[in-house]
Amino acid sequence: MGSEKAKKIKSGNNRTETYAPILEAIKRSAISGGSIQFHIPGHTKGSGILPDFKVLLSKYDAATLDSTDEFESIGTLHPSTGPIKEAQELAAKAFGAKESFFLLNGSSIGNMALALTLIKPNDKVLIGRNCHRSIVTGMIMSSANPIWITPKKHEKYSIWGEIDPQAVKNELEINPDIKLVWITSPTYEGIVSDIKAISDICKYYNIPLIVDEAHGCLWNFSPKLPTSALHLGASAVVHSMHKTGGSFSQSSILHVAKDSIIDIERLKHNLRLLHTTSPSILLLASIDAARAYLESDDGKKLIENAIDNAIYVRNELKDYQNVHVLSNNKDFKIDPTKLFISIDGFTGARLETILKTEFNIEIESTTDYGFLALLNIGNNFDEVKYFVQSIKKIAISNYHDISYMEKLKFMPLLTPIIKMTPREAFYMESEKVSLEDSIGRISSQIIAECPPGIFILVPGELITDAHLPYLRKYKEISVLK
Ligand SMILES: Cc1ncc(COP(=O)(O)O)c(C=O)c1O
């Protein structure tokens, strides 16, 4: 419905009808039954939710259950008391952490709280260039001086890869005043860095390592998945439980490792500083339920199913010469439940369109060369079989009849030209200019496509011709005056 129609509609008897566009949108989606989902949230329309919690949700409607902390005898989030405290302690035990903190506003708020806790103004911080935009927000909040470390570039797939431990060592040698190393593992597409080697290097230089493990919250519950950085020497880790763990959107956990040197009281203070004072008990309960499910026998079975499904997909597609599925190889390991797939002759965006329009399948995201599909704990084998059949059909068919105008390029693998820190740029005067006129100017904003929220530009970086293909959808860019 356009903006004209979005105005309150007067009916014949002069009564003002209600119109709520978001409500209308979710109604439409619920009525249509939606699509077959290989994306976040990992509970996949409820199939991956603890049965006990599902019963509660179906017996009492959301409005009956909705409340905030302090009421309903659930305790408080900040400081943590009562059942919320107990739930956080159980999470710490399940994940093997010293302490765990439930996050509303996702892993994003965990990253910001970690930045405020560990970084002092002008501290040099070594950060993987493929980090999520919330870490840049943390850099602005804490006045950090980020030193970017470039992960491996897997040009074939147009994605960022693992961080080379030797590159970390080199940077620490060139910049002995670096105070913190912060990397993302797994990457959005599932590539895992050698955290043990990186944490050993950090220990040698006596600085903490933070790992953004937003996409790895299942790992602690299956020996077939990579080992969590919590057990490999990282000081703290964030997990977006909503992405793959089965909790509701925007609910996450921050874990502090057992031998971490992080000042936990300061971290608690900063989490409180950033959090809402009205946490939703439904979101908190969903994290608690997800933790309980993941560590139960039934929950573990769902994880094993997701891994088996991943093996099935790779096996089924392996003889199709024009289909490529990102998998373990001599250079890196991946989380098998993440399927990054490319088909020769197709862009990721085109594949996404075909999957949606022809097969009613929705995937997680695309790059220039392929797309990411998540095999969630909530996906059943029939869905996975249908997904494979669909990919096979695309691989042997000619889809030229589907009109698709490819204009945008996606994840840039560029080396930034840094003119000042993000915070310096953040506080300078800015203006909006056309995309063409922005070349040669300094960005005043974070420009990041979501998903995955990895940025094209950070405040303080020079905009060059090389950025143009990635910025086509922006008519105007905010630059420093
Ligand atoms: C690597 C990474 N870290 C952090 C985040 C932020 O997580 P959330 O959406 O839970 O705030 C994301 C989101 O996509 C991410 O991909």
The ligand as a Gaussian input file, in Angstrom:
#p B3LYP/6-31G(d) Opt

LIG

0 1
 C       29.458000     -11.670000      12.407000
 C       28.298000     -10.930000      13.005000
 N       28.436000     -10.361000      14.217000
 C       27.428000      -9.700000      14.808000
 C       26.205000      -9.570000      14.181000
 C       25.110000      -8.847000      14.864000
 O       24.244000      -9.777000      15.379000
 P       22.756000      -9.438000      15.822000
 O       21.942000      -9.385000      14.586000
 O       22.449000     -10.586000      16.723000
 O       22.792000      -8.140000      16.529000
 C       26.010000     -10.155000      12.923000
 C       24.716000     -10.037000      12.236000
 O       24.531000     -10.371000      11.098000
 C       27.088000     -10.835000      12.308000
 O       26.961000     -11.407000      11.097000

